[in-house]
Amino acid sequence: MVKRFIHKFIAVLILLSGTGCSIHTEIDSAEIMYFILIDRFVDGDPTNNMGYTPDSYLLYDGKNPQALKHYQGGDLAGITQSLDSIKALGFTMIWISPFLDNSNTDYVGWWPYHGYHPIDFYKVDEHYGSLEDLKLLVRTAHEKDLKIIFDMPFNQTAADHPWVEEEAKQKWFHYDPNRQPYEISNWFDQVQIERGELHGLPDLAQENPQVSDYLYDVSKYWIEETGCDGFRLDAVKHIPMDFWRDYNAKIKALAGPDFLLLGEVFWGEAERIGPYVELGFDLLFDIPGYYTIRNTFNKGGSIKDLSEFYQATEQVLGSTALATLIDNHDVPRFNVGLDKTSWQKQLLALGWLMTSPGLPVIYYGTEFGMQGYPTSDAHGEPQDYLNRKSYPLNPDVEQEYRRSQFTELTKLRHRYTAFSSGMFREIYKDWSVYAYLRFLPQERHLVVLNNAATEECLSIPIPEGVQINKVERIYGKAALRLEEAELRLHLPPNSLSVWQFNGLVDSSISTRVDFSDRLSEDYKKIRLFFLDPESAVTQLQVAGDFNNWTPQEYRGFRIGDTLIVEVPLKPGIYNYKFVLNGSTWLADPNAVEFSIDPYGGQNSVLRITAD
C-alpha cells in the first residue's frame, strides 16, 4: 500500500476572471516544492561516485567546465542526509530528478548525470545508490512530514538500450517507412513532436499497447515498492494525449486521489498547454508564466504586461492548477544577465511566487541565488551544464543570509493561508508598481511590489468595495500611511512588502484594474526608427523580451519617410523585432547588434545603460 500523509496534497488554484468571479479549490495547507538534480546535490556516499565506469566521474574544480558533462557525485544518500535543512527552508515536497538506471556510455560527449537516458526502468542507477537508499529516502522523508516526487522519463530510452537492436521490440519505437527515426523539423506539428526523436534518443511508441502496459507496470512497481507521493512526468507534449488520459486514470485508481501527477508541457504559450488540461494531471507547469516572470523581473518588463499575460492565460486555461517557477534545469538560472542587484531582483521574483496563485517549485540553489550562465554559447552550442553546478558543500556567509531571506518568504506563505488559497484582486498597477489583495473571509492582506531600481513614492486610491484599517506590516520595509481614501506609499527599490489589515473586501469587485501610465524614475524613453520611403507601413509595432514578445504599439509619429516609436525601457540588454502591419516580423535594420532567434533568424539587440 502507498503510504499517505495525514494532510492531503494541495493543488492550489485561483481563477481570476475578468468579470470579477473567483473560483478556488479547497485546501488544507500550502505546499512548496524543491527540485533536486540528484547528481548535483550532496555527495552522501563517495563510494558510488564512479559507478561502473571510472571515466563517468570527473570532479569540477571551477576551472574545468567540461567536467560538468560528467557525474559529480551527488546521490540519494546525500538527499536523505539533507532532509532537515530542506524542511527548515520551508519546503514540504521534494521532486528528485530521474533515478532510473542510465546508460554506462557517454552520448555525444555527455554522461547521463541528469537521469534522462534510461536503460533499465526497474533499477536504480549505481551512481545514485541502491533501491534500499531510495526506500530509505522516502521513509525518512515521511517521518519528517515531507513528500517525495519521482521524475519519470517515459518519452525515450538511452541510445544504446538493448531494445533498439531487439527484433521483437522494433514496434516499441517510432520509425518512418524506411525504418529510420523520425526527425522533428516543425516544432509546431503535433505528429512530429510526438513521433520524432528528442535530442536524438530513441522515441518510444506509447500508442503500442505493449509499451503503454510496460510503462504502467513500471510505475506500479515504483509506487508499491517505495511508497512515493507522486510523479513529475517528463516531456508530456512528446507523448500522445490518449496515452496520458489512460495512464493518469490508471495511476489514480492504483495509488489514490492524493497521489500527485505533475505534467511538464514545455510550451511558452498557454494556448498550446490548453489541450492537456483535461487529461487527468493534478498540476501542469506554468512554463508561459516562467517566461513572463523572467521578462518582468529580470528583463525589466512592465507590470502592465505581467497583468495582461495572466488575464489572457486565465481565459485560456480556466481552472487549471499550475506549478509556478522562476527557473529550472532546462533554462538559464534567473540571475543570468543581471548586474550587482541580481539577488534583490531574484528575491522580488520569489516574493511574487510566494504571494501569488499556484504551487511554487524552487530549483536547488535558487533559494540563495546560485550563479547561472546562458544555456548556449555565442555559436549556439549547448552549455546547459553551467546551470547545473553542484550545491555548495559549505554555503558562505552571503549564501546563508540569502537563505534566511528566502525562508522569510516561505514562512509568510505557510503562516497565512490567503497566499495559497485566497482570492486575488488588483488595486493598482503602473509600469513598475503592482498592488494586489490576497484575502479570505477572516484574513486580508495587501501586497505591493516595486519592480523599479529606484525608490518610488506614490498614492494609491482605495477602490470602492474595499475598506482598509488597522494596517500592520508583516513583511518588507516599505512605509504606508492611510489618508482618507488613499494609501500613501514609500517603496524601496526592487522590493516587496506585505501588510495585514482589518476591514472589508467585497469579493465581487473586479479582478483587474485600469493601468496607470506612470513611469518609475529608472525608465528611459528609447526612440527606434524605421525607414518607410514607400509609406507601406500603416502599423509599426514592437515585440521583445521586455513585453513577452507580444506586438505592441507605442507612442509614435512620422517625419518624412521615417517612422519613429518611443519605447519606455529600463537599463538592460533586450532582444526585439519590429512587426509591420500586424504580420511581418523583422529585425531592426538600424540595430548595431543582433542575436540568433529560436527559429534560425535574427533578433535585434538593444543595450541601455544606467547613465
Helices and strands as residue ranges (DSSP letters): E 14-16, E 22-24, E 33-36, G 38-40, G 46-48, G 54-56, G 65-69, H 76-81, H 83-88, E 93-96, E 100-102, E 118-124, H 131-143, E 147-152, G 162-165, G 167-172, H 190-195, H 209-226, E 230-233, G 236-238, H 241-255, E 260-263, H 270-273, G 274-279, E 283-285, H 287-293, I 294-298, H 303-317, E 322-324, H 342-355, E 359-363, G 366-368, G 384-387, H 397-415, H 418-421, E 423-429, E 433-440, E 443-450, E 456-461, E 466-475, E 479-483, E 486-491, E 495-505, E 524-531, E 540-544, E 556-559, E 562-569, E 572-580, E 584-586, E 594-596, E 602-608
